Amino acid sequence: MEELMQQGGETARVIGPVVLDYALNLIEATVILVVGWWLAAVVSKSVRKALGKRDEVDRTLIPVIASIVRYTILVMTVVTVLSRFGVETASVLAVLGAAGLAVGLALQGTLQNISAGIMLLLLRPFGVGDFIDGGGVGGTVEEIGLFTTKLTTFDGIYVVVPNSSLWGASITNFSRNPTRRLDINVGIAYGDDIGAGMSVLEKIATGDDRVRKDPDVQVLCTELGDSAVNLQLRCWVEIGDYWPTRFDLTRKAKEEIEKAGLSIPFPQSDVHMHQVASDS
């Protein structure tokens, strides 16, 4: 009995330090993991905030840089935690590489979004703040990430679009060029003076300070329609003035056309009824 107790004591003296050392490593690893996770969030947020205050930094790149910083800290945290348990860093990297390859094959769609996001950031078909139409969705770009692009539609709806959908579609950027041509179409009656109608449209455009003097304002007779002679006013405005100017010129066109004694006809049809004599 005494011999068994001595052997148990010897075993306890051998195993005790091992268990204690493992417990300490487990506590330290947990603390490192929690601190690293917290630090990644704090540093990422601080980087985003600091870069946002610098005018020379493009707002399009800020979310990407913040994400890279966050994931870098998280990877370093995981490697540090594993090293506390005696895992070799080289073997960890090898395992991560193999796991990355397997995950990459399983998540091909996600990798397409990442590659598309990188191409969008490099070639820059649009930036943060631009109003675009692409992939069947239109809106103002709020953020370009590695996986998705966040938009706000003209009526205030929040939309998240996969980067691959945008990269694989035609993209119309309404904000890229500083100016845009504005077209106003007006129809006048066939009995009205075409020259008078063209003069009215030219007058309302040249009288608006938002309309640019270069290129010149143009008024064209574009079509002899079924019920009207169609005139078109063409002028150029700053991109930020496009919609307010369009709305104002459309209203003024109707008011001034009517003041000039001209009329704006609407589609109509004449129905002629003939009486057919009966055979009886």
N, C-alpha and C positions, 0 to 999 in steps of 0.2 A: 504494500500500500504506500509505504513511504517512497518506494522507488517510482511509483506512478506519479505521485505528487511532485517529486523532483523533476520527472520528465515534463510534466505539465508546466511547472514553473519555468523550465528551460525554454519550452515552446512559447510561453507568454513573453519571456524576455526577448526572444527572437522576432516574434510576430508583432509585438507591441509597437516598436519603433517604426516598422513598415506601415502598419495601419495608421499610426499618428502622422507619419510623413505623407501618406496618401490623403488623409483627411485635410491636412494643411494645404496640400496642393489643390485639392478640390475647392476649398474655401477661396484660395487665391485666384483660381481660375474663374470662379463665379464672380468674384469682385472685378476682375479684369474684364470679363465679358459684359457685365452691367455698365461699368465705367466706359468701356469702349463704345457700346451701343449709344449711351448718352452723349459721349463726346462726338460721335459721328453726326448725330442730329444737331448738336449745338454748333459745331464748326461749320457744317453745311449751311445752316441758317445764317451764321455770321458772314460767311463768304458771299452768300446771295445778297445780304443786306449791304455789305461793304462795296461790292461791285455795282450794285444798283445806284449808289451815290456818285459813281464816277462816270462823267459824261463821255469819256473816251472809250468806255467798254460798251460793246454792242449788247443790247438787251436780249438779243436772240441767243447769245452764248452763255448768259448767266445761269439758267437752269441746268445746262449741260455740265458746266464747270462745277457747280454745286453738287450735282449727282456724282461726278467722278471723285470729288473729294470725299464724299460720304462713303462710297463703296470701297475706296482705298483704305480708309480707316477701319472699316468693318473687316476687310480681308486681313489686315495686319493684326487686328484683335483676335481673329480666329486662329491665325498662325501662332500668336503668342500663347494663347490658351492651350493649344496642342503641345507646344514646347514644354509647358509645365509638367506634362505627363511623359516626357522623354521621347516624344515623337520627333524624328528627324525632319528638318524643314525640307530637305531635298525630296524625301519620300512624300511629304505632304503636297509639294508642288506637282510631283508626278501623278499622284492620285487626283489632284484637282484638274490636271490637264486631261487625264483619261475621262474623268467625270464630265468635264466640259465638252469633250468630243461626243460623249453619249447623249448629254443633254442637248447639244447642238443638233444632232441628228433627229432627236425627238421633237425639238421645238424649231423646226425650220421656218415656220411662219413668224415666230418671234425674232429670229435672226434676220429675216427679211425686213422687219420693221426697224431693227437696229441699223442695218446697212442703208436702208432708205433714209433714216434720220440723219446718218452721217453725210449722205449725199446732199440732203436738203440743207444741212449746215455749211457744207463746203461750196456748193454751187449757188446757194442763196436765191432761189426763185422768188422768195418772199421773206419778210422779216416780221418781228413782233410789231403790231400796230397796223399792218397792212390788211386791207379788205380783199379777200380772194374768193375765187370760185373754183373748186377742184374736187374730184372724187364724188360729185353729186351733192356737195355741201358748200354753202357760201357763208362767210362771216369774217369778223375781225380776228386776226391771230393774236392770241393771248400768250401762248408759250409753245416752243418747239422743244420736245424732249427726245430722248433716244428711242422711245417706243411709240409715242403718240404726239399728235399736235392738237392743242386745245384752242377752240374757236368760240366766239360769241356771235350768234346770228344777229341780223339787223333788228329783230324783235326781241332781243335779250335772252335767247335760249343758249345754254351752255352745251357745247358739242365736243366730244373727243373723237378724233379721227385717227386710225392707224396710219403710220407714216407710209407704209407700202401702198395704201390706197391713194394717197396724194402723189407719191412718186411715180406710180404707174398710170396716172391720168394727166390729161391736159389741165394746166393751171392758168387761170386768168387772174392777173394781179391788177386790180383797179387803182391801187395806190402808188404803183412804182413810178409812173410818169408824172411830172409836176402839173401838166395841163391835160385837158380832155375836151374833145369837141362835143358841143351840145346841139342837138337837132330838135327843132320844133316843127311839127307838121300841122298845117291848117288848110282846110278846104273852103273855097269860095264858090258862089253860084256861077253858072255859065254866063249869066247876063251881067255879071259885075266886071268892073275894070281890073284886069290883071295887074297892070302897072300900079294902080292905087293900092291894091292889096300888098304888093311887094314893097312899096314905099312904107306902108304902115309897119310891116314886120321889121324892116331895116331900122326904122326910127326907134322902135321900142328896144332893140338890141344895142344900138349905139348910145342910147340914153341911159343905159345901165352901167355903172362904174365897174361892176364885176366882170363885164365882158372885155376881153383883151382886144387891143387895137391891132395886134399882129399875132396871127394872120387876120386879114380883113374879114368883116362880116359879109356873108353871102346869103342872098335870097334867090331861090331857084324855083322854076315851074317844073315840077317833077313828073306829073302824071295828069292825063285827062281821064278822070274816073267816071264811074257810072252816073253819079249825081253831083259831082263837084270837080272843080279845077284845083288840084292839090299843089300847094306851095310849101316849100321847106326853108326854114330859117336855120342857117349854120353859123355858129360862132364858137369861140374857144374861151374857156374859163379855167381858173385854178381848180385843182382837184377837190379842194375843200369847199369850194363854192358851187360845185356842180348841181347838187340836188336843190338847194335853196333857190339858185338862179333858174333852174328848170321849172320849178313850181311857179315862181313869180312871172316869168316870161309867158308861160302857158296862160295864166290868168289875164295878163295884160294883152296878149294877142286877141283873145275873145273880146275884151272890152273895147280895144282900139279899133278892131275890125268893124264892130257894130257902130261905134261913134263915127266912123268914116262913111256910113251909109251902105256898107257891104253886108252880106249875109253869109252865114255858115250853114249850108244845107245839110240835111241828114238823109240817109238812104230811104227811098220810098219807091213804091211800085204802083203803077196804074193798072187797074183791073177793068177790062171791057167785057160786058156781058151781052151776048147775042141770043135772041129768042129763036129757037128752032121750030119751024112749023111742023105740026104733026101730019102724018099721012092720011089720017081719017078725015 
